[in-house]
Amino acid sequence: MIEIRNLYKRYHNHHGSPWVLENINLTIPQGVSVGLVGRNGAGKSTLLRLIAGMDNPERGAIERNCRVSWPIGLAGGFQGSMTGRQNVKFVARVHGGRYQVEEIIQRVQDFAEIGEAFDEPIKTYSSGMRARLNFGLSLAFDFDIYLSDEATAVGDRAFKAKASKAFKDKVGQASLIMVSHGEGMLKQLCQAGIYLKDGQAIWYDDIKDAIADYHAETDAVREKQDAAPRSGTLQKPKTSNPNMQKKGKKSVEADDIQSLENRLETKENELTVAKHAFEHAKSLGLVTPGNPSPYRKRFRKAHQQFHQTKQRLQQARNASQTGSENNLNPHGAADNSTD
């Protein structure tokens, strides 16, 4: 069982620090698989990392009365200059517990099916090979609850089928807390649901009810967005003003912002994983002052990329907001349409 009490989480930046999660109180029973639903940026991946212990809440506490995995499917997590075998061995030593390291290595090697590449540096792997290794490593340990962050959405078609089967095989032995945009997968594997909205978490005994409410919200937002350009267009006279937005530009900007939001979430995950690996390596004495450790370099690089992406997203939002204000200015339009 996992108990979440009075949990608050936010990320501090130069543009304000709104709560990603605010006063969350949940009890997730063991043996019940749960699907997390919500819009991009609602805090699904953040909640998974908090449950896994990879991040710390601003306030509140999470009590885990069972063995919980790290989020399966998070980008990163491997050291590129080390081979697949060496990466697996490192993680096995940290998380292996009562299991034998060699047994875990064999499990991962059998599941990944990447042949001789298992003894080649990770940086030479394709994305599909990394996905196979990542997934195999996650399932090599027997946890009571597995956390999945879009784990079945990576790899080629054959691997997706294999990953889905592996999850289904685990359902009878352990429970899942998973994020997936594949609603069919959520309905197949999960009984209950948690809907994240405006920093709040709403529990549903039936995952189908959570998905239905999520659809209702997204449909309402889409209708509001579709209605806004039409009402603005009716009030604006025809003009040849070159500063006016062309048809379709608003939707293109929205797509750009959405893409940056998705990228920011990915970079945030990579930063968390890099920080986690760096702290573990440091505790094992692999990072010392003056030593240009690859773990330290990877952590610094992830930190830089995260903040660069965050800055680009803020610039895109500011540009979009400025453009909208200019288009809705009736005086500017009138001045340009009269002699």
N, C-alpha and C positions, 0 to 999 in steps of 0.2 A: 504494500500500500504506500502511496505517496501523498503526503499532506502538504498543502501550500497555504500559508497563513499570512495575511496582510502584506502581500508581496507588491513592491513597487520597483520599477526599473525604467531608467532613462539614460540617454547618452548625451553627455555634455558637449556642446559646440559653441561656436561664436554667433549662432543665429537663434539662440534660445534653446531650451532643453525641455520640450514637452514630454510627458510620461508616455512611454511605449506600453507599459503595463501599469495599471493603477489599482491598488487595493484588491488584489486577486486572492480569493479564498476558495480552494477546491480540495476535494478528497478524491483521489483516483484509486479505486480499489484494484487489488491485484487479481489477475485472471480476467479482467475486462479490457478489451482492446478499444482504444479511443482514437478518433480522427480529429485533427485540428483543421478548422476551416476559417477563412477570413480573407479580406482583400490583401494585396501586396502591401507590405509595410505595417500590417496589423499586429505583428509581433509573434508570429508562429514559430519562426526559427529561434527567436530570442527566448521564448518560453522553453523550447526544447533544450537549448544550451544551459539554461538555468536549472532545469530538472536534472540534466546530466552532470551538473557541477562544474561545467566549463566556464561559467561566468557567475558573477556574484550580484545579488539584488541590491538595490539602493536601500531598501528597507524590507523587513519581513524575513521569513524563513521557509525553507523547504526541508521536510523530513522524509528521508527515504528508508523504509523498513524492508527493503529487498535489494537485490542486485540489479543495477540499472546500467545499460550500455551507454556508450557515447552516441551522438547522432550519426546514424549510418547515412552516407551520401553527402556529407559535408565536403566541399572542395578543399583540396590541399591535404595536409596530414602526413605527407611523406617527405623525406629528405632526398632531393633529386640526385645528389652525387653518390648516394648509397644504393646498393642493389635491392631488388624486391625482397630477397631473402634476408638481407641485413635489416631492412625496415621492419619486416615482420618479427624478426628476432628481438629487436629493440622494444617494440610494443608488447610482445609476449613477456618479456622480462618485467615490464612495468605493470601490466595488467593480468598476467597469467595466473597469479594466485596459486592454487593447488595443482594446476595443470602443468604438465611437462612442456618445456619450450619446444623441443623437437616434435612433439605431437601436434602442437599448434601450427608450427611451420608446415608440417605435412598436410594438415587440413586445408590450409590456405592454398598451398600449391595445387592440391587436387581440385579445389573448387575453381580457382582462377583459370586453369588450363591455358597458361601462356607459354608453356614449353621452356626452352632454354633462356628466354627473356627473364625468367625468374631470377637469374643470376647476372643480369645486366643492370646498369644504373637506371633508376626511375626516370631520369630526365630524357631517356631514349624511348620511353613508352608512348604509345598513342593514348588518346583519351579513353578509348574502349578498354585498353589493357589496364590502365589505372583504375577504371571503374570495377573491373573484375577483381583486382587485387584488394581494393578498398572494401568491397562487399564481402569477399571471402574472409578477410581479416576480421570484420565485424561479427560474422556468424561463427567464427572459430571458438568463441567463448560462450559458455552457457549462462546467460543472464535470465533473470526473472521477468524483466521488462526490456524490450528492445525499442530504441528511439530511431525513427526513420524520417529523414528530411529529403523527400523526393528521391529516395534510393532506387526505386524501380523505374525511374525516368532516364537513367543513364545507360550507355552501352548500346550495342546493336540489337536487332530484333530478337535474335536467338538468346542473347544474354538477358534481355528484359523478361523473356518467358522463364528462363532459369531462375532469375531473381524473384519473380512472382511466386514460383513454385516453392522456393526456399522459404519465403515468408509464410506461405500457407502451411508448410510443414511445421513451422515454428509455433503456429497459432495454438495447436493442441498442447504444446509444452510450455509456452510462455505467452505473455500478452504483449501488445504493441501500442505505442503512442506514435502516430505517424502524421506527417504532412504530405499531401499529394494533391495535385490538380486533376488527377484521374479519379473522378467520382466513382467510377465502377470499382476501382481497387478499394476505395474507402468502404463502399457498401459491402464488398466481399469479405474484407478482413476485420472490420470494426463493428462493434455493437453500439457504443456510445459516441457522443460527439461533444466537442468544445468549440463554440463559435466566438472568435475574438473580434471585438468591434469597439472602436473608440477607447482603447485601453482596458476594456472590461472583458471578462471571460464568462460565458454563459454555458452551463452544463445541460446536455440533452441525454436522456436515457436511450434515445434512438438516433443513430447517425443520420437517418433520412430526414428527421425533423430539423437537425442542424443545417444540413445542405439546403433544405427548402427555405429556411429563413435567410441564409446567405444569398440565395438566388433572388429573393424578394428585395434585399438591400441593393444588390448590383443592378437589378432591373430598374429600380427607382432612381438610382444615380444616373444610369444611362439615359433614361427618359428626360431627366432634368438637363443633362448636357445637350441632348438633341434639341430640346425646346429653346435653350438660351440663344443659339445663333439665329434661329428663325425670328425670334422677337426683336433681336437687334437689327436684323436685316430690314425688317418692315419699317423701322423708324429712320433708316439712313437713305437719303436720296442718292441717285446714281452719281458717280463722281469718277474722275480720272486721276484722283490723287494717288501718286505712286507709293505713298506711305501706308495706304490701306492694305489690309491683308487680302490676299487672293483666296478664292474658293478652295477649301481643302487644307489651307495652311494651318488652321487651328488644330485640325485632327492630326496633322503630321507632327506638330509641336507636342501634342499630347502623347503621341507614340514615342517621341524622343525622350520625354520626361519619364514615361513608363519604363523605357529601356534602361535609363540611367538609374532608376529606382531599383530595378532588378539587379543591375550590376553592383550597386552599392550594397545590397543585401549579400551578394556573393562575396564581395571584398571584405565585408564585415565578418562573414563566416571564416574566410581564409585568415584574417587577422586573429580571430579567436583561436583557431587551430594552431597557428604559428606561435602564438603566445603560450599556449598549453604545452607544445613540444619544447619550447625554449625553457620553460620553468622545470619540466621534467628532466631535461638534459642537464640543467644547472644543478638540480638536486642530486644527480648521479655523478657530479664532478666532471662532466664533459665540457662545461663552459667555465673558464677561469679568466680573471682579469688579464688583459693583454693578449688573449688568445682569440684570433679572428674566426670564431666558431661559425660553421654554416647555419646553426640554429639561430644565432644572434643576427646574422645577415638576413636570413629569411624573415625573421620577425620585423626587422627594420624596413625591409622592402614591402611587406604586407601593410605595415603601418602607413608608409608613404602613399601607397596605391589607394588605400582606404580614404585618406584625407583628400587626395587629388580627385577621386571620384565624387566625394561629398561636395567639394567646391564646384565641380562642373554641374552637378545637379542643382545646387543653389543658384548658379548663374543662369541655368536654363529656366528655372522657375521665375526668377526675377525678370528675365527677358519676356517670358510668356505673359506675366502679369502686366508689364509695361505696355506690351502690344495690345492687350485687351482693353486697358484704360484708354489708349489712344483711339481705338476703334469705336468705343462707346462715347466719345466726346462729341456731342452734337454741334458745339460751336466750331470745332475744327472742320467738321464735315460741311457745315453751312458756308464757312468762309471759302472753302475750296470749290463749292458748287455755284457760287454767284460771282458776278462781275464786280 
